[in-house]
């Protein structure tokens, strides 16, 4: 069907050809001048099986919406749209093999491919240096590549409704990430490195497989929204703590460190010096203990702004090392003074 | 109470006028309000100016103050946005879908400490109207779509500024202040 300019409304840089039942798109009847002036082109809600190569004649295009068509691939010519900042291609039949080879060289800032068939985040996406917003909700993603850290301008990452089982620690290297959506996935744990996401304002983790959170999550100072419902979070105090007794090496190392026994490079072989350097301090602030490899995993409940009790994972130097305020270790839902978060820090916690 | 034939509101303004009429009386016929709201066929052009979406959470946009008898509010829900479980401070709550779909999960009032009991769950389709009040129970409303935003029209009578939110795992409650998106709403 030929497109006529009249169908699209007043000339203000916007061409709206959405909801027109189009099977193909022929833009020959549109004046060259009109094509050049067009900044936003809406082709969503049609029946396009492919994007025509003539798309490249819209040389000043900044926004293109091709959502809700039957697209299985995106043509090479799109790469010629050097000014394209926003590409919306929701609800098509696209996957990681649908993209043109040079897609990664585009100047895109906003990319929305939700409701498609991606099983992986393609490497072309992570090459988009200017990308601020990436939406891949409702696809078939099984994982997030470590290369996600290359998207240094990223502020919004929507990955809800996929099949993701783990979060790579490299995600924490995104300095501007403020909105992270990982709801409706199969995530079992959150890497403690995420505490480095200083800009994070909203974190959506509802409907996953989390049983606890790393205590580092309390350091996310700017976090205002956190959703955790629909996770099998541990409610009852975990009495059983897994603990492998320490080796002789560990015991000797602990003694040296905790009693401040002086040692010098000439006293010890290099591998033992290195080992002693690896000592970790027990996170219990009232405990001066250290540990090397042998530590106790302990689920601790922290009162989160008085709204609910979050099970957090702690490592303690020994089973005897407990929080000072736990007068009754058998009790349900202990609270931990030192880590209680002031109410103004977390304004909206959607666990409830 | 006799059943009055209600004329169909053709526009949002019609609907608001008819609601003002109905709410002149102190007795509210829930079915009448529900039917009236359901019979208005959503026309985005009429409410687009109130449909302000926020990246981080759902927004509440005041459309009409109902002469103090009710508040008419448009809520905009981005993908994945949802509310806490909440009550309605002894008021009527009508919720109509203007665009997209919302999932409503109803809960019993917590009687003891522990997981809250779910009563029902449904998807509200475009133009449909749901009703709830405190004697029916509590609910959580969420946009379960990962691809589409949703817009809903809410009527609360009498109007209220605070409500209680509940922790699903324990039943613990908290009183919260409800806020509106600060205007202005431009355009016609």
Boltz contact constraints between the chains, C-beta under 6 A:
constraints:
  - contact:
      token1: [A, 90]
      token2: [B, 147]
      max_distance: 6.0
  - contact:
      token1: [A, 91]
      token2: [B, 147]
      max_distance: 6.0
  - contact:
      token1: [A, 114]
      token2: [B, 146]
      max_distance: 6.0
  - contact:
      token1: [A, 114]
      token2: [B, 147]
      max_distance: 6.0
  - contact:
      token1: [A, 115]
      token2: [B, 147]
      max_distance: 6.0
  - contact:
      token1: [A, 137]
      token2: [B, 79]
      max_distance: 6.0
  - contact:
      token1: [A, 137]
      token2: [B, 146]
      max_distance: 6.0
  - contact:
      token1: [A, 138]
      token2: [B, 146]
      max_distance: 6.0
  - contact:
      token1: [A, 138]
      token2: [B, 147]
      max_distance: 6.0
  - contact:
      token1: [A, 160]
      token2: [B, 80]
      max_distance: 6.0
  - contact:
      token1: [A, 160]
      token2: [B, 146]
      max_distance: 6.0
  - contact:
      token1: [A, 161]
      token2: [B, 146]
      max_distance: 6.0
  - contact:
      token1: [A, 179]
      token2: [B, 55]
      max_distance: 6.0
  - contact:
      token1: [A, 181]
      token2: [B, 80]
      max_distance: 6.0
  - contact:
      token1: [A, 183]
      token2: [B, 80]
      max_distance: 6.0
  - contact:
      token1: [A, 202]
      token2: [B, 56]
      max_distance: 6.0
  - contact:
      token1: [A, 204]
      token2: [B, 80]
      max_distance: 6.0
  - contact:
      token1: [A, 225]
      token2: [B, 56]
      max_distance: 6.0
  - contact:
      token1: [A, 225]
      token2: [B, 57]
      max_distance: 6.0
  - contact:
      token1: [A, 229]
      token2: [B, 168]
      max_distance: 6.0
  - contact:
      token1: [A, 235]
      token2: [B, 169]
      max_distance: 6.0
  - contact:
      token1: [A, 307]
      token2: [B, 174]
      max_distance: 6.0
  - contact:
      token1: [A, 308]
      token2: [B, 167]
      max_distance: 6.0
  - contact:
      token1: [A, 350]
      token2: [B, 84]
      max_distance: 6.0
  - contact:
      token1: [A, 351]
      token2: [B, 167]
      max_distance: 6.0
  - contact:
      token1: [A, 352]
      token2: [B, 84]
      max_distance: 6.0
  - contact:
      token1: [A, 352]
      token2: [B, 85]
      max_distance: 6.0
  - contact:
      token1: [A, 352]
      token2: [B, 165]
      max_distance: 6.0
  - contact:
      token1: [A, 352]
      token2: [B, 166]
      max_distance: 6.0
  - contact:
      token1: [A, 352]
      token2: [B, 167]
      max_distance: 6.0
  - contact:
      token1: [A, 352]
      token2: [B, 168]
      max_distance: 6.0
